[in-house]
């Protein structure tokens, strides 16, 4: 299809246990502003830093057939211990 990949960003929904089902890693992403929860299916295995993730950015396409976001890429943003909070 000609649709472009889009990015969705959110927090891991702790009420849903992520699952690896054959070639897909499935988890729920919660929108920080709206609180809306979306199922994400990532084509791959769980990323290394996933358990420490603060924010997750999923890149891919929403699929209305199974009401899930099909991610080709995940960007894991961990809280940095060395972040400088002074401005």
trRosetta pair geometry for C-beta under 8 A, 3 or more apart (Angstrom, degrees):
i j d omega theta_ij theta_ji phi_ij phi_ji
1 61 7.9 123 67 -152 127 164
3 61 5.8 96 106 -126 129 128
5 59 5.5 42 160 171 125 86
5 60 5.8 -48 -145 -118 99 16
5 61 6.1 -92 -116 -54 58 81
5 72 6.8 -68 -122 26 137 124
6 59 7.5 -164 95 -146 29 57
6 60 7.4 -34 54 75 62 34
6 61 6.8 95 21 -102 87 51
6 62 7.4 -17 48 -13 127 91
7 57 5.6 -8 -168 -175 109 103
7 58 7.1 152 -155 78 55 44
7 59 5.2 -22 -98 -98 76 77
8 29 6.5 115 121 107 117 152
8 31 7.9 -74 -175 -87 103 92
8 38 6.8 -48 156 66 159 152
8 40 7.7 -156 73 -92 129 119
8 57 7.2 165 82 -154 39 55
8 58 5.1 -11 58 58 90 95
8 69 5.9 -62 21 -144 146 164
9 32 7.9 -27 115 0 90 109
9 55 6.1 4 -174 -179 99 113
9 56 7.2 171 -149 87 54 45
9 57 4.7 -19 -100 -102 85 79
9 58 7.8 -178 -81 20 37 65
10 29 4.0 113 66 168 130 96
10 30 5.2 174 170 73 124 36
10 31 5.0 -74 -106 -85 119 38
10 32 6.2 -174 -135 -26 65 75
10 38 7.4 142 6 35 160 104
10 55 7.2 164 92 -151 15 74
10 56 6.3 -23 67 60 63 85
11 29 7.2 138 65 -162 31 64
11 30 5.0 -33 66 65 85 96
11 32 5.9 94 -15 -76 106 85
11 54 7.4 -48 -120 165 87 48
11 55 6.5 -60 -87 -107 61 55
11 56 7.3 114 -129 17 18 89
12 18 7.9 -50 -155 -50 118 116
12 27 6.5 -40 -139 163 93 131
12 28 7.4 95 -168 80 55 64
12 29 6.9 -50 -104 -110 39 56
12 30 7.3 18 112 15 11 94
12 53 5.8 103 -31 84 124 116
12 56 6.1 80 -61 -10 81 130
13 16 5.1 35 101 22 109 104
13 27 7.4 162 43 164 87 82
13 28 3.6 -43 44 102 132 110
13 29 6.5 -134 -15 -83 97 5
13 30 4.4 118 -76 -38 89 106
13 37 5.2 55 -86 -132 151 115
15 28 7.4 -36 65 64 80 147
16 27 6.7 142 103 -160 113 57
16 28 4.1 81 43 6 146 126
16 37 7.8 130 -12 -175 133 135
18 25 6.6 12 176 178 113 88
18 26 6.5 168 -157 86 65 51
18 27 3.9 -18 -106 -89 99 102
18 46 6.7 102 132 -103 139 121
18 50 7.4 -60 37 151 175 137
19 25 7.5 175 90 -154 43 48
19 26 4.9 -10 61 58 88 102
19 27 7.7 169 21 -70 57 60
20 24 7.4 167 -157 90 50 45
20 25 5.3 -22 -104 -103 74 73
20 26 7.7 173 -90 17 24 75
20 45 6.5 16 -127 -135 129 71
20 46 6.3 -85 -73 -28 113 101
21 24 5.3 -13 67 66 84 95
21 26 6.1 11 11 -4 109 121
23 43 6.5 4 140 -156 101 67
23 44 7.4 -9 174 -77 74 21
24 41 5.0 -16 -167 -169 128 96
24 42 6.6 139 -161 68 68 47
24 43 6.3 -38 -104 -102 74 43
24 44 7.9 37 -121 27 35 31
25 41 7.6 144 72 -161 43 47
25 42 4.4 -23 63 62 95 107
25 44 6.1 -36 4 82 114 59
25 45 5.9 104 -53 -155 124 22
25 46 5.0 158 -132 -68 144 62
26 39 6.8 -6 -168 -174 98 97
26 40 7.0 166 -149 86 51 54
26 41 5.3 -13 -101 -105 85 69
26 42 7.4 -166 -75 20 35 74
26 68 7.9 -46 -135 -149 102 143
27 39 7.9 167 93 -153 27 57
27 40 5.6 -15 66 59 71 100
27 42 7.6 5 18 -4 96 112
28 37 5.2 6 179 -175 119 107
28 38 6.9 154 -156 76 69 35
28 39 5.7 -42 -100 -98 74 53
28 40 7.0 153 -111 12 21 83
29 37 7.2 154 78 -154 39 58
29 38 5.3 -23 62 63 91 89
29 40 5.1 52 -13 -24 113 126
29 56 6.0 -119 -115 77 112 120
29 58 6.4 -118 -49 -7 160 129
29 69 7.4 -38 30 41 129 139
30 35 6.5 -17 -175 -157 104 41
30 36 7.1 163 -153 83 59 37
30 37 5.0 -26 -98 -98 78 75
30 38 7.9 167 -87 19 31 68
31 34 4.5 13 98 46 131 92
31 35 6.5 -41 74 13 83 13
31 36 4.5 18 25 51 123 86
31 37 7.7 -134 8 -69 77 31
31 38 7.4 63 -34 -6 95 106
38 68 7.5 129 170 -141 81 48
38 69 5.5 45 149 -12 124 119
39 67 6.8 71 38 114 119 80
39 68 4.3 -60 97 -115 105 91
39 69 6.9 168 90 19 52 74
40 58 5.1 -130 -139 -94 139 166
40 68 6.7 151 -107 -175 16 91
40 69 4.8 -28 -109 69 72 102
40 70 8.0 159 -161 -88 59 17
40 71 5.4 19 -174 -15 106 123
41 66 7.7 20 -15 98 144 135
41 68 4.9 52 -9 145 107 138
41 69 7.1 171 24 80 68 48
41 70 5.3 -22 70 -109 100 63
41 71 6.9 173 81 20 43 78
42 58 7.0 -119 -84 -131 99 111
42 71 4.5 -28 -101 71 74 110
42 74 5.6 -15 -121 -42 141 122
43 70 7.1 40 -36 -178 100 89
43 71 7.1 -157 8 86 74 57
43 72 6.0 -7 36 -116 118 52
44 47 7.9 47 110 -59 124 74
44 74 8.0 -137 59 5 127 110
46 50 5.0 -91 -180 14 93 156
47 50 4.7 126 66 -51 80 97
47 74 5.6 -134 -26 84 138 127
47 76 5.4 -164 105 -33 145 134
49 52 5.2 -63 -174 50 79 106
49 53 6.3 110 126 -66 84 76
49 76 4.6 157 83 117 108 149
49 78 5.5 -84 171 -55 131 125
50 53 5.5 -25 -160 -24 38 120
50 56 7.8 34 -137 -99 76 124
50 74 7.8 17 -97 128 100 149
50 76 6.0 -111 -88 -105 49 139
52 76 7.8 78 73 165 80 125
52 78 4.9 18 120 -125 108 116
52 79 7.7 -119 163 29 92 79
53 56 5.2 30 171 -65 145 94
53 76 4.7 -98 -102 -153 106 96
53 77 6.8 72 -155 57 79 49
53 78 6.2 -86 -110 -86 38 67
54 77 5.6 -69 60 105 91 83
54 78 5.9 111 -3 -147 95 27
54 79 4.5 101 -55 -45 140 82
55 77 4.0 -2 61 58 96 122
56 74 6.2 -26 -167 -165 99 103
56 75 7.2 148 -163 76 48 56
56 76 6.1 -15 -110 -109 76 59
56 77 7.1 -153 -74 23 30 81
57 74 7.1 145 78 -163 55 51
57 75 4.0 -5 57 55 107 107
57 77 7.0 63 -11 -19 97 109
58 69 5.9 97 112 124 142 131
58 71 3.9 -83 -168 -100 104 135
58 73 7.6 151 -159 84 46 53
58 74 5.6 -19 -104 -107 67 75
58 75 8.0 -149 -67 24 26 71
59 71 6.1 87 56 -151 41 86
59 72 6.1 -59 99 56 85 83
59 73 4.3 -7 54 62 114 99
59 74 7.5 -161 18 -77 79 29
59 75 7.2 60 -19 -12 108 99
60 69 6.1 122 77 164 112 83
60 70 4.9 -132 154 99 137 57
60 71 3.9 -151 -7 -113 137 35
60 72 4.7 145 -94 -3 95 74
60 73 7.1 168 -52 28 86 63
61 69 7.3 -176 99 -157 26 65
61 70 5.6 -9 64 58 74 97
62 68 7.7 -175 -150 104 61 29
62 69 5.1 -40 -98 -103 67 72
62 70 7.5 152 -112 15 15 74
63 66 5.6 20 104 39 114 84
63 67 7.6 -74 91 -22 69 11
63 68 5.8 -5 55 65 100 70
63 69 7.4 156 13 -111 75 21
63 70 5.2 48 -19 -17 119 114
64 67 6.6 22 -153 -80 41 54
71 74 5.8 59 146 -67 142 82
79 83 7.5 -81 -179 -8 66 134
80 83 4.1 114 79 -45 109 94
